[in-house]
Amino acid sequence: MARDIYAYRQVAVHSVQRGSGVEIHPVPGQAFSPELAVQCSRKMSDTSLYPLGTCFLLDAKLTDRLGGTPYLYAWHGDDIKVLSARETKAFLAEFKRGRI
């Protein structure tokens, strides 16, 4: 089954330290809460490849896997797009977003 491209939207995410591990969460200032978990390529949370706090641009969709806790899903095989601080600021300013 092909991906439903209409369910996906671009989301800026960044790596953050949570407990003893590194997690990926949406950058504040978007439609999605910064506390929302993101399921994506594990390479993004590898601090030997990308320093902590690196921002990425993902095509992600909101899902809840059989009625569980909602999270953002991005296919792990998509290209990894790193955003500079300036690109992240421009992306966040591009849209007026409400929280979901």
DRENDO-1510 file (C-alpha; in Angstrom, 1 decimal, always signed):
<recs>
REC; n; res; u; v; w
REC; 1; MET; +0.0; +0.0; +0.0 .
REC; 2; ALA; +1.4; +3.4; -0.9 .
REC; 3; ARG; +1.8; +6.2; +1.6 .
REC; 4; ASP; -1.1; +8.7; +1.8 .
REC; 5; ILE; +0.8; +11.9; +1.0 .
REC; 6; TYR; -2.1; +14.0; +2.2 .
REC; 7; ALA; -1.8; +12.6; +5.8 .
REC; 8; TYR; +1.8; +13.9; +6.0 .
REC; 9; ARG; +3.0; +17.4; +6.7 .
REC; 10; GLN; +6.3; +19.0; +7.2 .
REC; 11; VAL; +7.4; +19.3; +10.8 .
REC; 12; ALA; +10.6; +20.7; +12.3 .
REC; 13; VAL; +12.0; +18.4; +15.0 .
REC; 14; HIS; +15.1; +18.5; +17.2 .
REC; 15; SER; +17.1; +16.1; +19.4 .
REC; 16; VAL; +16.8; +16.5; +23.1 .
REC; 17; GLN; +18.3; +14.8; +26.2 .
REC; 18; ARG; +15.6; +13.0; +28.1 .
REC; 19; GLY; +16.8; +10.9; +31.1 .
REC; 20; SER; +19.7; +8.8; +29.9 .
REC; 21; GLY; +18.7; +8.8; +26.2 .
REC; 22; VAL; +18.3; +11.1; +23.3 .
REC; 23; GLU; +14.8; +11.6; +21.9 .
REC; 24; ILE; +13.3; +13.5; +18.9 .
REC; 25; HIS; +10.5; +16.0; +19.6 .
REC; 26; PRO; +8.8; +18.8; +17.6 .
REC; 27; VAL; +10.4; +22.2; +17.8 .
REC; 28; PRO; +8.3; +24.6; +19.9 .
REC; 29; GLY; +6.1; +27.1; +18.0 .
REC; 30; GLN; +4.3; +24.6; +15.7 .
REC; 31; ALA; +1.0; +22.9; +15.6 .
REC; 32; PHE; +2.3; +20.0; +17.5 .
REC; 33; SER; +3.2; +20.0; +21.2 .
REC; 34; PRO; +7.0; +19.9; +22.0 .
REC; 35; GLU; +6.3; +17.0; +24.3 .
REC; 36; LEU; +4.9; +14.8; +21.5 .
REC; 37; ALA; +7.0; +11.8; +20.8 .
REC; 38; VAL; +8.4; +11.3; +17.2 .
REC; 39; GLN; +9.1; +7.9; +15.7 .
REC; 40; CYS; +11.7; +8.3; +13.0 .
REC; 41; SER; +15.1; +7.1; +11.9 .
REC; 42; ARG; +17.4; +6.2; +14.8 .
REC; 43; LYS; +20.2; +8.0; +13.0 .
REC; 44; MET; +18.7; +11.3; +14.1 .
REC; 45; SER; +19.3; +10.5; +17.8 .
REC; 46; ASP; +22.9; +9.3; +17.2 .
REC; 47; THR; +25.0; +12.0; +18.8 .
REC; 48; SER; +28.1; +10.8; +17.0 .
REC; 49; LEU; +26.4; +11.8; +13.7 .
REC; 50; TYR; +24.4; +14.8; +14.9 .
REC; 51; PRO; +25.1; +16.9; +18.0 .
REC; 52; LEU; +22.4; +17.3; +20.6 .
REC; 53; GLY; +19.9; +20.0; +19.6 .
REC; 54; THR; +20.3; +19.5; +15.9 .
REC; 55; CYS; +17.1; +20.4; +14.0 .
REC; 56; PHE; +15.6; +18.3; +11.2 .
REC; 57; LEU; +12.8; +18.7; +8.7 .
REC; 58; LEU; +10.5; +15.7; +8.5 .
REC; 59; ASP; +7.4; +14.7; +6.6 .
REC; 60; ALA; +5.4; +13.2; +9.4 .
REC; 61; LYS; +1.8; +12.3; +10.3 .
REC; 62; LEU; +0.0; +12.2; +13.6 .
REC; 63; THR; -1.0; +8.6; +14.6 .
REC; 64; ASP; -2.0; +6.7; +17.7 .
REC; 65; ARG; -1.5; +3.0; +16.8 .
REC; 66; LEU; -4.8; +1.4; +17.9 .
REC; 67; GLY; -6.0; +4.1; +20.2 .
REC; 68; GLY; -2.8; +4.5; +22.3 .
REC; 69; THR; -0.9; +7.6; +23.0 .
REC; 70; PRO; -0.6; +9.9; +19.9 .
REC; 71; TYR; +2.8; +10.4; +18.3 .
REC; 72; LEU; +4.3; +11.7; +15.1 .
REC; 73; TYR; +5.4; +9.1; +12.6 .
REC; 74; ALA; +8.0; +9.6; +9.9 .
REC; 75; TRP; +9.2; +6.8; +7.7 .
REC; 76; HIS; +12.8; +5.8; +8.7 .
REC; 77; GLY; +13.9; +5.5; +5.0 .
REC; 78; ASP; +13.2; +9.2; +4.1 .
REC; 79; ASP; +16.2; +11.4; +3.5 .
REC; 80; ILE; +17.5; +13.3; +6.6 .
REC; 81; LYS; +17.3; +17.0; +6.1 .
REC; 82; VAL; +19.3; +19.0; +8.7 .
REC; 83; LEU; +18.1; +22.6; +9.3 .
REC; 84; SER; +20.4; +25.4; +10.3 .
REC; 85; ALA; +19.2; +27.8; +13.1 .
REC; 86; ARG; +18.3; +30.3; +10.4 .
REC; 87; GLU; +16.4; +27.8; +8.3 .
REC; 88; THR; +14.5; +26.6; +11.4 .
REC; 89; LYS; +13.5; +30.2; +12.3 .
REC; 90; ALA; +12.4; +30.8; +8.7 .
REC; 91; PHE; +10.3; +27.6; +8.7 .
REC; 92; LEU; +8.6; +28.4; +12.0 .
REC; 93; ALA; +7.8; +31.9; +10.7 .
REC; 94; GLU; +6.4; +30.7; +7.4 .
REC; 95; PHE; +3.1; +29.5; +8.9 .
REC; 96; LYS; +0.9; +30.6; +11.7 .
REC; 97; ARG; +0.2; +27.4; +13.5 .
REC; 98; GLY; -2.2; +26.4; +16.3 .
REC; 99; ARG; -1.5; +23.6; +18.7 .
REC; 100; ILE; -2.9; +20.1; +18.1 .
</recs>
